[in-house]
Amino acid sequence: MSNSLLQPLSPTTTDNLPAGGLDPERFDPLEVWYPVHYIADLDKSQLTRFTLLERDLVLWWDKNEQTWRAFEDQCPHRLAPLSEGRVNEAGWLECPYHGWAFSGTGKCESIPQQVPEGKAETSPRACVNSLPTTVRQGLLFVYPGQPENAAKTQVPIVDVLEENTEGWVCLNTFRDLPYDALTLMENVLDSSHIPYTHHRTVGNRANVAPVELEIVESGKWGFKGLWQEGPRKGTLGKQDTTFIAPGLMWHDLTSKQFGRTLTVVYATPIRKGECRLFARFPFKFSSKLPGLFLKLTPRWYSHLGQNNVLEDDQIFLHHQERYLEQKGGTDNFTKAFYLPTKADIFVFQLRSWVKQYCAESFPGETLPPPLPKEALLNRYHSHTKHCGSCRPALKNLQRLRLGVVIATALIWSLLSLSVLFPGDISHITVIIANVAVLLGGGIWFGLGKLEKQFYQGREIPPRNMAS
């Protein structure tokens, strides 16, 4: 019963348990706070479904307690998904099947089918399993482990942003990726791939140089590393890297040209072979103009560009992790991978950490069959429909496109009238109308290309395009 009567946690809760549990030899992936959604993308009037470590959850706003809740997405009555229900007038989560209603702690408050004197709702079996939640740095976190440990376990946040809150400009995005959280962590820790993989997006092959990485400190908590020379052949200064186990990392770079830049990535495991990425790019510029420009850029527009970057390596990472699994996975990574340079030290350290602390999120499970390229490049189901900025932007774009069609059709109708009544309409009007029809067609076509970007990524990455 206690697991169903949890209160949301204050973000200022005292922390005194290490993430991953007390066993010094093993990292328990359940005993961790995981981000599941940006608050900006959650709708307080709607239920949101999310899968965390193969466990289906429903996220909802408890207006009575003014907090976000995370319930197991199963009604205790007949196991119907609560995410298909609603929040009723009393502020309780109501099952869509028979109307059983649950307050924010998971307690059953109403069973419409029982007689007035019935008390079936008081049974512990009538409660919904509720998981601890908290909000930090604009993200909703959920704790899937033992609920009594939640208040004692530190929430993984970027401490740099807490130390000095002034002057940061932050771009945020997310996406459900078709590969493991561990594969994502391995990829983003590896800065040496950027000039090649992301050539002509955020990288350039001309900037390739030796990457001499070093580990500064490590433990069950993760590790810290240093790239003394830093990217772009040392022109930007040294880069510090922090990995907080099991799914948070950031690169910290300060340069005279751009100021301070962080590249922050959370990897939240959904199921074997699938994770949700939360990418954050906090900037503290040396001048005000770049920050002003970023603030004026629509969030949906920056998401389109960030999706392009993610798709630079999405396809080969999906296949790469399957090849590694065939060769024995993390337990055999030193034989499966050939890692001859210091550029691979962070990758080596990450895989060694997983192996040392038995930290696989899905031990013993195998990856599902590989997906076709069209599915790997799908943006709508992996991002757009979940995004509080891209979803309405797409609807507005479709409305605008329809408006252009209607307006162009009306102008075309006027042109038809000019044929029937040639003396009543001037030549200048006819010319303007023709130009307007052509312009309308061009706008409609251009908006169509933009609309497609909300649904599907490009098949050929820029690095492989002809110059």
TALINZI-V439305 format. One line per field, one symbol per residue. psi: psi as a letter, one per 40 degrees, with the letter a starting at -180 (. if undefined). A space follows every 10 residues. Layout:
BEGIN
psi=???
END
This chain:
BEGIN
psi=ddeefiiiih eehhhehiie ieheehhhed fihhheihdd eiheeiihhi hhfehhihhi hgddefiiih ihfhhecefi hdeeaihade eihhhedeeh ihideehhdh gdeiideifd eeideeiihh iiiihhfeih iiheahdeed eehhhhihdd eddgehehhh hiiiihifii dddddddddg eeeddddfhe ceihdeehih hgiihdiiad daiiihgddi iffeeeiihi hhhhiefhii hhhhiddeah hihhhihhhd ihehihhhhh ghigieiddd dddddehidd dddddddddd ededdddddd ddddddeead dfddddihge iededddddd ddddddeffh dgheiiiiii iiddddehdd decdeehedd dddddddddd dddddddddd dddddddddd gdeehidddd dddddddddd dddddddddd ddeediiidh iddeii.
END
